[in-house]
Amino acid sequence: MEVAGVIDSGAGNLFKYRGADFGDANKVVKQGTYRGGLQNSNTPNNTQYGILCVFKADVYIFQLFFDPSIFYGRMSVDSGNSWLEWRNLL
């Protein structure tokens, strides 16, 4: 397998914009970036507006959520069936 091809195909999905109002953050498991809005839930401190970035490798999923005043992260080790608590990363 060519490493360059893996990097090229992965980077496209990693930073792909997936849309606004992602809904329940617990159900967002597809790699990419999402814009927050009024219909969001399960975000840190119930923050509605911001950016959610999702990284995925097999069953491991890492979410980052940030806006101008917060920067939080959390992880799932079972494909999003359960989540660790949001942690402040600043």
DAWO-V796701 format. One line per field, one symbol per residue. ss: DSSP state (~ for helix, > for strand, _ for the rest). burial: 1 if it has 24 or more other ideal C-beta (glycine too) atoms within 12 Angstrom, else 0. A space follows every 10 residues. Layout:
BEGIN
ss: ???
burial: ???
END
This chain:
BEGIN
ss: __~~~~~~~~ ~~~~__>>>> ___>~~~___ _>>>>_____ >__~~~____ >>>>>>>__> >>>>>>>__> >>>>>>____ ______>>__
burial: 0000000000 0000000000 0100110110 1111110001 0111001111 1111100000 1111110001 0111110001 0010010000
END
